[in-house]
């Protein structure tokens, strides 16, 4: 249904470091970059990030949720570790979410601007 999504962030350099690290284990990379925008994907840009004033109020998290597919459980684990190392907050450690499905393995983080991210593997 969707071709791509765009989000606004407060610090493009910090955000670039975070997404470079968090998305790399999932096979996504930075495909476009400039002083005020970044683009991530595997074959084409699927996530656009651009600098904006204040994307999410400081006293709460964004209502947006993005789930990225991972090739395996190790990639989910690496996504979570890399995200925490580069300024993300834990929002659910890697593990099976049996209430979703017996094979639903996922990890959840909140990026430096308050966006909720998930990496998921169904194996």
NUMIVO-663677 format. One record per residue: x, y, z of N, C-alpha, C in turn; residue number from 1; residue in three letters. Coordinates in nm, 3 decimals. Example, Ala and Ser with C-alpha at 12.3 -4.5 7.8 and 13.67 -1.06 7.14 Angstrom:
<gukes>
n_x->1.319 | n_y->-0.569 | n_z->0.780 | ca_x->1.230 | ca_y->-0.450 | ca_z->0.780 | c_x->1.320 | c_y->-0.330 | c_z->0.780 | selum->1 | guke->ala
n_x->1.285 | n_y->-0.225 | n_z->0.708 | ca_x->1.367 | ca_y->-0.106 | ca_z->0.714 | c_x->1.290 | c_y->0.003 | c_z->0.787 | selum->2 | guke->ser
</gukes>
This chain:
<gukes>
n_x->0.081 | n_y->-0.118 | n_z->0.000 | ca_x->0.000 | ca_y->0.000 | ca_z->0.000 | c_x->0.086 | c_y->0.126 | c_z->0.000 | selum->1 | guke->unk
n_x->0.185 | n_y->0.133 | n_z->0.089 | ca_x->0.269 | ca_y->0.252 | ca_z->0.097 | c_x->0.396 | c_y->0.235 | c_z->0.016 | selum->2 | guke->unk
n_x->0.437 | n_y->0.341 | n_z->-0.048 | ca_x->0.563 | ca_y->0.341 | ca_z->-0.120 | c_x->0.676 | c_y->0.386 | c_z->-0.029 | selum->3 | guke->unk
n_x->0.649 | n_y->0.486 | n_z->0.055 | ca_x->0.748 | ca_y->0.535 | ca_z->0.149 | c_x->0.678 | c_y->0.616 | c_z->0.258 | selum->4 | guke->unk
n_x->0.750 | n_y->0.646 | n_z->0.365 | ca_x->0.702 | ca_y->0.734 | ca_z->0.471 | c_x->0.808 | c_y->0.839 | c_z->0.497 | selum->5 | guke->unk
n_x->0.765 | n_y->0.950 | n_z->0.554 | ca_x->0.856 | ca_y->1.059 | ca_z->0.588 | c_x->0.832 | c_y->1.101 | c_z->0.732 | selum->6 | guke->unk
n_x->0.941 | n_y->1.131 | n_z->0.803 | ca_x->0.930 | ca_y->1.182 | ca_z->0.940 | c_x->1.019 | c_y->1.305 | c_z->0.952 | selum->7 | guke->unk
n_x->0.986 | n_y->1.390 | n_z->1.046 | ca_x->1.068 | ca_y->1.507 | ca_z->1.077 | c_x->1.145 | c_y->1.484 | c_z->1.205 | selum->8 | guke->unk
n_x->1.268 | n_y->1.534 | n_z->1.209 | ca_x->1.354 | ca_y->1.516 | ca_z->1.326 | c_x->1.420 | c_y->1.648 | c_z->1.363 | selum->9 | guke->unk
n_x->1.467 | n_y->1.656 | n_z->1.485 | ca_x->1.527 | ca_y->1.780 | ca_z->1.534 | c_x->1.676 | c_y->1.793 | c_z->1.501 | selum->10 | guke->unk
n_x->1.747 | n_y->1.683 | n_z->1.491 | ca_x->1.892 | ca_y->1.686 | ca_z->1.470 | c_x->1.928 | c_y->1.583 | c_z->1.364 | selum->11 | guke->unk
n_x->1.953 | n_y->1.627 | n_z->1.242 | ca_x->1.975 | ca_y->1.536 | ca_z->1.131 | c_x->2.103 | c_y->1.453 | c_z->1.148 | selum->12 | guke->unk
n_x->2.207 | n_y->1.511 | n_z->1.204 | ca_x->2.332 | ca_y->1.438 | ca_z->1.224 | c_x->2.315 | c_y->1.325 | c_z->1.326 | selum->13 | guke->unk
n_x->2.255 | n_y->1.357 | n_z->1.440 | ca_x->2.230 | ca_y->1.256 | ca_z->1.544 | c_x->2.138 | c_y->1.147 | c_z->1.491 | selum->14 | guke->unk
n_x->2.035 | n_y->1.188 | n_z->1.420 | ca_x->1.940 | ca_y->1.093 | ca_z->1.365 | c_x->2.006 | c_y->1.003 | c_z->1.261 | selum->15 | guke->unk
n_x->2.092 | n_y->1.059 | n_z->1.178 | ca_x->2.164 | ca_y->0.979 | ca_z->1.080 | c_x->2.249 | c_y->0.872 | c_z->1.146 | selum->16 | guke->unk
n_x->2.321 | n_y->0.908 | n_z->1.252 | ca_x->2.403 | ca_y->0.809 | ca_z->1.323 | c_x->2.315 | c_y->0.699 | c_z->1.382 | selum->17 | guke->unk
n_x->2.199 | n_y->0.738 | n_z->1.439 | ca_x->2.108 | ca_y->0.640 | ca_z->1.498 | c_x->2.054 | c_y->0.544 | c_z->1.393 | selum->18 | guke->unk
n_x->1.998 | n_y->0.597 | n_z->1.284 | ca_x->1.937 | ca_y->0.511 | ca_z->1.183 | c_x->2.041 | c_y->0.432 | c_z->1.104 | selum->19 | guke->unk
n_x->2.160 | n_y->0.489 | n_z->1.081 | ca_x->2.266 | ca_y->0.411 | ca_z->1.017 | c_x->2.293 | c_y->0.284 | c_z->1.097 | selum->20 | guke->unk
n_x->2.307 | n_y->0.299 | n_z->1.229 | ca_x->2.339 | ca_y->0.186 | ca_z->1.316 | c_x->2.220 | c_y->0.091 | c_z->1.332 | selum->21 | guke->unk
n_x->2.102 | n_y->0.145 | n_z->1.358 | ca_x->1.985 | ca_y->0.060 | ca_z->1.387 | c_x->1.935 | c_y->-0.016 | c_z->1.265 | selum->22 | guke->unk
n_x->1.941 | n_y->0.044 | n_z->1.147 | ca_x->1.885 | ca_y->-0.020 | ca_z->1.027 | c_x->1.985 | c_y->-0.111 | c_z->0.955 | selum->23 | guke->unk
n_x->2.112 | n_y->-0.092 | n_z->0.978 | ca_x->2.214 | ca_y->-0.174 | ca_z->0.912 | c_x->2.195 | c_y->-0.324 | c_z->0.935 | selum->24 | guke->unk
n_x->2.171 | n_y->-0.369 | n_z->1.059 | ca_x->2.152 | ca_y->-0.513 | ca_z->1.079 | c_x->2.031 | c_y->-0.570 | c_z->1.005 | selum->25 | guke->unk
n_x->1.939 | n_y->-0.483 | n_z->0.967 | ca_x->1.817 | ca_y->-0.527 | ca_z->0.898 | c_x->1.834 | c_y->-0.525 | c_z->0.746 | selum->26 | guke->unk
n_x->1.951 | n_y->-0.482 | n_z->0.699 | ca_x->1.977 | ca_y->-0.479 | ca_z->0.556 | c_x->1.938 | c_y->-0.349 | c_z->0.487 | selum->27 | guke->unk
n_x->1.903 | n_y->-0.248 | n_z->0.564 | ca_x->1.868 | ca_y->-0.118 | ca_z->0.508 | c_x->1.987 | c_y->-0.024 | c_z->0.524 | selum->28 | guke->unk
n_x->2.005 | n_y->0.065 | n_z->0.428 | ca_x->2.116 | ca_y->0.158 | ca_z->0.436 | c_x->2.074 | c_y->0.296 | c_z->0.390 | selum->29 | guke->unk
n_x->2.161 | n_y->0.391 | n_z->0.419 | ca_x->2.137 | ca_y->0.529 | ca_z->0.376 | c_x->2.163 | c_y->0.537 | c_z->0.226 | selum->30 | guke->unk
n_x->2.061 | n_y->0.574 | n_z->0.151 | ca_x->2.071 | ca_y->0.584 | ca_z->0.006 | c_x->2.074 | c_y->0.728 | c_z->-0.041 | selum->31 | guke->unk
n_x->2.036 | n_y->0.820 | n_z->0.046 | ca_x->2.033 | ca_y->0.961 | ca_z->0.010 | c_x->2.068 | c_y->1.042 | c_z->0.133 | selum->32 | guke->unk
n_x->2.147 | n_y->1.146 | n_z->0.114 | ca_x->2.178 | ca_y->1.232 | ca_z->0.228 | c_x->2.208 | c_y->1.375 | c_z->0.182 | selum->33 | guke->unk
n_x->2.172 | n_y->1.466 | n_z->0.267 | ca_x->2.196 | ca_y->1.607 | ca_z->0.246 | c_x->2.201 | c_y->1.677 | c_z->0.380 | selum->34 | guke->unk
n_x->2.213 | n_y->1.807 | n_z->0.378 | ca_x->2.220 | ca_y->1.882 | ca_z->0.503 | c_x->2.090 | c_y->1.878 | c_z->0.582 | selum->35 | guke->unk
n_x->1.978 | n_y->1.858 | n_z->0.513 | ca_x->1.850 | ca_y->1.861 | ca_z->0.583 | c_x->1.761 | c_y->1.740 | c_z->0.557 | selum->36 | guke->unk
n_x->1.815 | n_y->1.638 | n_z->0.488 | ca_x->1.733 | ca_y->1.519 | ca_z->0.465 | c_x->1.819 | c_y->1.394 | c_z->0.448 | selum->37 | guke->unk
n_x->1.758 | n_y->1.280 | n_z->0.480 | ca_x->1.821 | ca_y->1.149 | ca_z->0.466 | c_x->1.718 | c_y->1.054 | c_z->0.405 | selum->38 | guke->unk
n_x->1.765 | n_y->0.954 | n_z->0.333 | ca_x->1.676 | ca_y->0.853 | ca_z->0.279 | c_x->1.732 | c_y->0.714 | c_z->0.303 | selum->39 | guke->unk
n_x->1.648 | n_y->0.622 | n_z->0.353 | ca_x->1.690 | ca_y->0.486 | ca_z->0.385 | c_x->1.603 | c_y->0.384 | c_z->0.311 | selum->40 | guke->unk
n_x->1.664 | n_y->0.271 | n_z->0.277 | ca_x->1.591 | ca_y->0.163 | ca_z->0.215 | c_x->1.685 | c_y->0.050 | c_z->0.179 | selum->41 | guke->unk
n_x->1.634 | n_y->-0.045 | n_z->0.100 | ca_x->1.721 | ca_y->-0.152 | ca_z->0.053 | c_x->1.749 | c_y->-0.135 | c_z->-0.097 | selum->42 | guke->unk
n_x->1.647 | n_y->-0.122 | n_z->-0.178 | ca_x->1.665 | ca_y->-0.102 | ca_z->-0.322 | c_x->1.630 | c_y->0.040 | c_z->-0.364 | selum->43 | guke->unk
n_x->1.546 | n_y->0.104 | n_z->-0.289 | ca_x->1.504 | ca_y->0.241 | ca_z->-0.313 | c_x->1.467 | c_y->0.303 | c_z->-0.180 | selum->44 | guke->unk
n_x->1.455 | n_y->0.434 | n_z->-0.176 | ca_x->1.425 | ca_y->0.501 | ca_z->-0.050 | c_x->1.281 | c_y->0.470 | c_z->-0.008 | selum->45 | guke->unk
n_x->1.269 | n_y->0.416 | n_z->0.113 | ca_x->1.139 | ca_y->0.384 | ca_z->0.171 | c_x->1.110 | c_y->0.467 | c_z->0.295 | selum->46 | guke->unk
n_x->1.216 | n_y->0.523 | n_z->0.355 | ca_x->1.202 | ca_y->0.607 | ca_z->0.473 | c_x->1.278 | c_y->0.737 | c_z->0.448 | selum->47 | guke->unk
n_x->1.203 | n_y->0.847 | n_z->0.442 | ca_x->1.263 | ca_y->0.979 | ca_z->0.429 | c_x->1.264 | c_y->1.045 | c_z->0.566 | selum->48 | guke->unk
n_x->1.375 | n_y->1.110 | n_z->0.597 | ca_x->1.390 | ca_y->1.182 | ca_z->0.724 | c_x->1.433 | c_y->1.324 | c_z->0.690 | selum->49 | guke->unk
n_x->1.364 | n_y->1.421 | n_z->0.745 | ca_x->1.403 | ca_y->1.560 | ca_z->0.719 | c_x->1.404 | c_y->1.640 | c_z->0.847 | selum->50 | guke->unk
n_x->1.488 | n_y->1.742 | n_z->0.848 | ca_x->1.501 | ca_y->1.827 | ca_z->0.966 | c_x->1.378 | c_y->1.915 | c_z->0.979 | selum->51 | guke->unk
n_x->1.331 | n_y->1.924 | n_z->1.103 | ca_x->1.217 | ca_y->2.009 | ca_z->1.134 | c_x->1.239 | c_y->2.068 | c_z->1.272 | selum->52 | guke->unk
n_x->1.159 | n_y->2.164 | n_z->1.309 | ca_x->1.175 | ca_y->2.231 | ca_z->1.437 | c_x->1.168 | c_y->2.140 | c_z->1.557 | selum->53 | guke->unk
n_x->1.052 | n_y->2.088 | n_z->1.587 | ca_x->1.031 | ca_y->2.003 | ca_z->1.704 | c_x->0.929 | c_y->1.897 | c_z->1.665 | selum->54 | guke->unk
n_x->0.974 | n_y->1.780 | n_z->1.623 | ca_x->0.883 | ca_y->1.681 | ca_z->1.568 | c_x->0.786 | c_y->1.618 | c_z->1.667 | selum->55 | guke->unk
n_x->0.831 | n_y->1.591 | n_z->1.788 | ca_x->0.748 | ca_y->1.524 | ca_z->1.889 | c_x->0.762 | c_y->1.605 | c_z->2.017 | selum->56 | guke->unk
n_x->0.652 | n_y->1.638 | n_z->2.084 | ca_x->0.664 | ca_y->1.710 | ca_z->2.210 | c_x->0.758 | c_y->1.636 | c_z->2.306 | selum->57 | guke->unk
n_x->0.843 | n_y->1.709 | n_z->2.373 | ca_x->0.945 | ca_y->1.649 | ca_z->2.460 | c_x->0.886 | c_y->1.568 | c_z->2.574 | selum->58 | guke->unk
n_x->0.763 | n_y->1.595 | n_z->2.613 | ca_x->0.705 | ca_y->1.526 | ca_z->2.728 | c_x->0.631 | c_y->1.397 | c_z->2.692 | selum->59 | guke->unk
n_x->0.635 | n_y->1.357 | n_z->2.563 | ca_x->0.569 | ca_y->1.232 | ca_z->2.527 | c_x->0.633 | c_y->1.173 | c_z->2.401 | selum->60 | guke->unk
n_x->0.594 | n_y->1.049 | n_z->2.373 | ca_x->0.644 | ca_y->0.980 | ca_z->2.255 | c_x->0.546 | c_y->1.000 | c_z->2.140 | selum->61 | guke->unk
n_x->0.597 | n_y->0.979 | n_z->2.020 | ca_x->0.511 | ca_y->0.989 | ca_z->1.903 | c_x->0.410 | c_y->0.875 | c_z->1.900 | selum->62 | guke->unk
n_x->0.296 | n_y->0.900 | n_z->1.843 | ca_x->0.197 | ca_y->0.795 | ca_z->1.823 | c_x->0.230 | c_y->0.708 | c_z->1.702 | selum->63 | guke->unk
n_x->0.329 | n_y->0.750 | n_z->1.623 | ca_x->0.368 | ca_y->0.672 | ca_z->1.506 | c_x->0.444 | c_y->0.547 | c_z->1.547 | selum->64 | guke->unk
n_x->0.427 | n_y->0.443 | n_z->1.469 | ca_x->0.496 | ca_y->0.316 | ca_z->1.493 | c_x->0.540 | c_y->0.262 | c_z->1.358 | selum->65 | guke->unk
n_x->0.668 | n_y->0.230 | n_z->1.346 | ca_x->0.722 | ca_y->0.172 | ca_z->1.224 | c_x->0.779 | c_y->0.036 | c_z->1.254 | selum->66 | guke->unk
n_x->0.740 | n_y->-0.064 | n_z->1.177 | ca_x->0.791 | ca_y->-0.199 | ca_z->1.194 | c_x->0.875 | c_y->-0.234 | c_z->1.071 | selum->67 | guke->unk
n_x->1.001 | n_y->-0.268 | n_z->1.094 | ca_x->1.093 | ca_y->-0.306 | ca_z->0.988 | c_x->1.111 | c_y->-0.458 | c_z->0.989 | selum->68 | guke->unk
n_x->1.108 | n_y->-0.520 | n_z->0.872 | ca_x->1.129 | ca_y->-0.664 | ca_z->0.865 | c_x->1.276 | c_y->-0.697 | c_z->0.880 | selum->69 | guke->unk
n_x->1.302 | n_y->-0.808 | n_z->0.945 | ca_x->1.439 | ca_y->-0.857 | ca_z->0.966 | c_x->1.449 | c_y->-0.996 | c_z->0.906 | selum->70 | guke->unk
n_x->1.567 | n_y->-1.031 | n_z->0.856 | ca_x->1.585 | ca_y->-1.162 | ca_z->0.792 | c_x->1.586 | c_y->-1.276 | c_z->0.893 | selum->71 | guke->unk
n_x->1.628 | n_y->-1.246 | n_z->1.017 | ca_x->1.633 | ca_y->-1.351 | ca_z->1.118 | c_x->1.635 | c_y->-1.289 | c_z->1.257 | selum->72 | guke->unk
n_x->1.633 | n_y->-1.373 | n_z->1.358 | ca_x->1.630 | ca_y->-1.325 | ca_z->1.496 | c_x->1.757 | c_y->-1.252 | c_z->1.535 | selum->73 | guke->unk
n_x->1.869 | n_y->-1.295 | n_z->1.481 | ca_x->1.996 | ca_y->-1.227 | ca_z->1.511 | c_x->1.992 | c_y->-1.082 | c_z->1.464 | selum->74 | guke->unk
n_x->1.928 | n_y->-1.057 | n_z->1.351 | ca_x->1.916 | ca_y->-0.920 | ca_z->1.301 | c_x->1.828 | c_y->-0.836 | c_z->1.393 | selum->75 | guke->unk
n_x->1.722 | n_y->-0.896 | n_z->1.447 | ca_x->1.637 | ca_y->-0.825 | ca_z->1.543 | c_x->1.718 | c_y->-0.788 | c_z->1.667 | selum->76 | guke->unk
n_x->1.796 | n_y->-0.884 | n_z->1.718 | ca_x->1.881 | ca_y->-0.858 | ca_z->1.834 | c_x->1.981 | c_y->-0.747 | c_z->1.806 | selum->77 | guke->unk
n_x->2.044 | n_y->-0.751 | n_z->1.688 | ca_x->2.144 | ca_y->-0.650 | ca_z->1.652 | c_x->2.080 | c_y->-0.512 | c_z->1.635 | selum->78 | guke->unk
n_x->1.961 | n_y->-0.507 | n_z->1.577 | ca_x->1.887 | ca_y->-0.381 | ca_z->1.565 | c_x->1.868 | c_y->-0.320 | c_z->1.704 | selum->79 | guke->unk
n_x->1.819 | n_y->-0.398 | n_z->1.798 | ca_x->1.791 | ca_y->-0.350 | ca_z->1.933 | c_x->1.919 | c_y->-0.299 | c_z->2.000 | selum->80 | guke->unk
n_x->2.025 | n_y->-0.377 | n_z->1.993 | ca_x->2.152 | ca_y->-0.338 | ca_z->2.056 | c_x->2.208 | c_y->-0.210 | c_z->1.993 | selum->81 | guke->unk
n_x->2.206 | n_y->-0.201 | n_z->1.861 | ca_x->2.260 | ca_y->-0.083 | ca_z->1.792 | c_x->2.176 | c_y->0.040 | c_z->1.824 | selum->82 | guke->unk
n_x->2.045 | n_y->0.025 | n_z->1.829 | ca_x->1.958 | ca_y->0.138 | ca_z->1.860 | c_x->1.985 | c_y->0.192 | c_z->2.000 | selum->83 | guke->unk
n_x->2.001 | n_y->0.103 | n_z->2.098 | ca_x->2.027 | ca_y->0.148 | ca_z->2.234 | c_x->2.164 | c_y->0.213 | c_z->2.246 | selum->84 | guke->unk
n_x->2.260 | n_y->0.162 | n_z->2.172 | ca_x->2.396 | ca_y->0.215 | ca_z->2.177 | c_x->2.406 | c_y->0.355 | c_z->2.117 | selum->85 | guke->unk
n_x->2.315 | n_y->0.389 | n_z->2.026 | ca_x->2.323 | ca_y->0.518 | ca_z->1.958 | c_x->2.211 | c_y->0.615 | c_z->1.999 | selum->86 | guke->unk
n_x->2.161 | n_y->0.601 | n_z->2.120 | ca_x->2.068 | ca_y->0.700 | ca_z->2.173 | c_x->1.923 | c_y->0.660 | c_z->2.179 | selum->87 | guke->unk
n_x->1.889 | n_y->0.538 | n_z->2.138 | ca_x->1.751 | ca_y->0.492 | ca_z->2.147 | c_x->1.719 | c_y->0.445 | c_z->2.288 | selum->88 | guke->unk
n_x->1.589 | n_y->0.436 | n_z->2.317 | ca_x->1.543 | ca_y->0.386 | ca_z->2.446 | c_x->1.474 | c_y->0.252 | c_z->2.424 | selum->89 | guke->unk
n_x->1.494 | n_y->0.162 | n_z->2.517 | ca_x->1.429 | ca_y->0.031 | ca_z->2.511 | c_x->1.278 | c_y->0.048 | c_z->2.526 | selum->90 | guke->unk
n_x->1.204 | n_y->-0.020 | n_z->2.441 | ca_x->1.058 | ca_y->-0.020 | ca_z->2.450 | c_x->1.004 | c_y->-0.163 | c_z->2.439 | selum->91 | guke->unk
n_x->1.094 | n_y->-0.260 | n_z->2.459 | ca_x->1.059 | ca_y->-0.402 | ca_z->2.452 | c_x->1.177 | c_y->-0.483 | c_z->2.402 | selum->92 | guke->unk
n_x->1.239 | n_y->-0.554 | n_z->2.492 | ca_x->1.358 | ca_y->-0.633 | ca_z->2.457 | c_x->1.325 | c_y->-0.739 | c_z->2.352 | selum->93 | guke->unk
n_x->1.427 | n_y->-0.786 | n_z->2.277 | ca_x->1.403 | ca_y->-0.891 | ca_z->2.178 | c_x->1.343 | c_y->-1.016 | c_z->2.242 | selum->94 | guke->unk
n_x->1.246 | n_y->-1.072 | n_z->2.174 | ca_x->1.185 | ca_y->-1.195 | ca_z->2.223 | c_x->1.061 | c_y->-1.232 | c_z->2.143 | selum->95 | guke->unk
n_x->1.010 | n_y->-1.351 | n_z->2.170 | ca_x->0.889 | ca_y->-1.400 | ca_z->2.105 | c_x->0.770 | c_y->-1.327 | c_z->2.167 | selum->96 | guke->unk
n_x->0.681 | n_y->-1.282 | n_z->2.082 | ca_x->0.556 | ca_y->-1.219 | ca_z->2.125 | c_x->0.444 | c_y->-1.318 | c_z->2.095 | selum->97 | guke->unk
n_x->0.428 | n_y->-1.416 | n_z->2.185 | ca_x->0.334 | ca_y->-1.526 | ca_z->2.164 | c_x->0.190 | c_y->-1.477 | c_z->2.151 | selum->98 | guke->unk
n_x->0.159 | n_y->-1.362 | n_z->2.210 | ca_x->0.024 | ca_y->-1.309 | ca_z->2.197 | c_x->-0.005 | c_y->-1.262 | c_z->2.055 | selum->99 | guke->unk
n_x->0.102 | n_y->-1.236 | n_z->1.975 | ca_x->0.085 | ca_y->-1.202 | ca_z->1.833 | c_x->0.082 | c_y->-1.330 | c_z->1.750 | selum->100 | guke->unk
n_x->0.182 | n_y->-1.415 | n_z->1.775 | ca_x->0.197 | ca_y->-1.541 | ca_z->1.701 | c_x->0.310 | c_y->-1.619 | c_z->1.767 | selum->101 | guke->unk
n_x->0.308 | n_y->-1.752 | n_z->1.761 | ca_x->0.415 | ca_y->-1.831 | ca_z->1.824 | c_x->0.554 | c_y->-1.806 | c_z->1.765 | selum->102 | guke->unk
n_x->0.560 | n_y->-1.754 | n_z->1.643 | ca_x->0.689 | ca_y->-1.728 | ca_z->1.578 | c_x->0.719 | c_y->-1.579 | c_z->1.563 | selum->103 | guke->unk
n_x->0.641 | n_y->-1.494 | n_z->1.626 | ca_x->0.659 | ca_y->-1.349 | ca_z->1.613 | c_x->0.771 | c_y->-1.306 | c_z->1.706 | selum->104 | guke->unk
n_x->0.890 | n_y->-1.282 | n_z->1.649 | ca_x->1.008 | ca_y->-1.242 | ca_z->1.726 | c_x->1.034 | c_y->-1.096 | c_z->1.695 | selum->105 | guke->unk
n_x->1.037 | n_y->-1.012 | n_z->1.797 | ca_x->1.048 | ca_y->-0.869 | ca_z->1.773 | c_x->1.121 | c_y->-0.799 | c_z->1.886 | selum->106 | guke->unk
n_x->1.166 | n_y->-0.678 | n_z->1.856 | ca_x->1.225 | ca_y->-0.588 | ca_z->1.955 | c_x->1.171 | c_y->-0.449 | c_z->1.926 | selum->107 | guke->unk
n_x->1.157 | n_y->-0.370 | n_z->2.031 | ca_x->1.098 | ca_y->-0.237 | ca_z->2.020 | c_x->1.191 | c_y->-0.132 | c_z->2.082 | selum->108 | guke->unk
n_x->1.206 | n_y->-0.018 | n_z->2.014 | ca_x->1.286 | ca_y->0.093 | ca_z->2.065 | c_x->1.213 | c_y->0.224 | c_z->2.036 | selum->109 | guke->unk
n_x->1.260 | n_y->0.328 | n_z->2.102 | ca_x->1.214 | ca_y->0.463 | ca_z->2.075 | c_x->1.336 | c_y->0.542 | c_z->2.030 | selum->110 | guke->unk
n_x->1.326 | n_y->0.605 | n_z->1.913 | ca_x->1.442 | ca_y->0.678 | ca_z->1.860 | c_x->1.462 | c_y->0.809 | c_z->1.936 | selum->111 | guke->unk
n_x->1.573 | n_y->0.881 | n_z->1.910 | ca_x->1.602 | ca_y->1.003 | ca_z->1.986 | c_x->1.495 | c_y->1.112 | c_z->1.977 | selum->112 | guke->unk
n_x->1.408 | n_y->1.108 | n_z->1.876 | ca_x->1.302 | ca_y->1.207 | ca_z->1.865 | c_x->1.167 | c_y->1.157 | c_z->1.915 | selum->113 | guke->unk
n_x->1.162 | n_y->1.034 | n_z->1.967 | ca_x->1.039 | ca_y->0.982 | ca_z->2.024 | c_x->0.957 | c_y->0.893 | c_z->1.933 | selum->114 | guke->unk
n_x->1.009 | n_y->0.860 | n_z->1.813 | ca_x->0.936 | ca_y->0.770 | ca_z->1.724 | c_x->0.954 | c_y->0.626 | c_z->1.770 | selum->115 | guke->unk
n_x->0.846 | n_y->0.549 | n_z->1.765 | ca_x->0.847 | ca_y->0.409 | ca_z->1.810 | c_x->0.881 | c_y->0.319 | c_z->1.693 | selum->116 | guke->unk
n_x->0.986 | n_y->0.239 | n_z->1.709 | ca_x->1.034 | ca_y->0.149 | ca_z->1.604 | c_x->1.031 | c_y->0.005 | c_z->1.651 | selum->117 | guke->unk
n_x->1.012 | n_y->-0.083 | n_z->1.556 | ca_x->1.011 | ca_y->-0.228 | ca_z->1.583 | c_x->1.087 | c_y->-0.299 | c_z->1.472 | selum->118 | guke->unk
n_x->1.160 | n_y->-0.402 | n_z->1.509 | ca_x->1.217 | ca_y->-0.495 | ca_z->1.411 | c_x->1.151 | c_y->-0.630 | c_z->1.438 | selum->119 | guke->unk
n_x->1.112 | n_y->-0.697 | n_z->1.329 | ca_x->1.032 | ca_y->-0.819 | ca_z->1.340 | c_x->1.083 | c_y->-0.927 | c_z->1.247 | selum->120 | guke->unk
n_x->1.080 | n_y->-1.051 | n_z->1.296 | ca_x->1.110 | ca_y->-1.169 | ca_z->1.217 | c_x->1.004 | c_y->-1.275 | c_z->1.249 | selum->121 | guke->unk
n_x->0.951 | n_y->-1.340 | n_z->1.148 | ca_x->0.847 | ca_y->-1.440 | ca_z->1.169 | c_x->0.897 | c_y->-1.582 | c_z->1.164 | selum->122 | guke->unk
n_x->1.026 | n_y->-1.602 | n_z->1.186 | ca_x->1.086 | ca_y->-1.736 | ca_z->1.180 | c_x->1.109 | c_y->-1.790 | c_z->1.319 | selum->123 | guke->unk
</gukes>
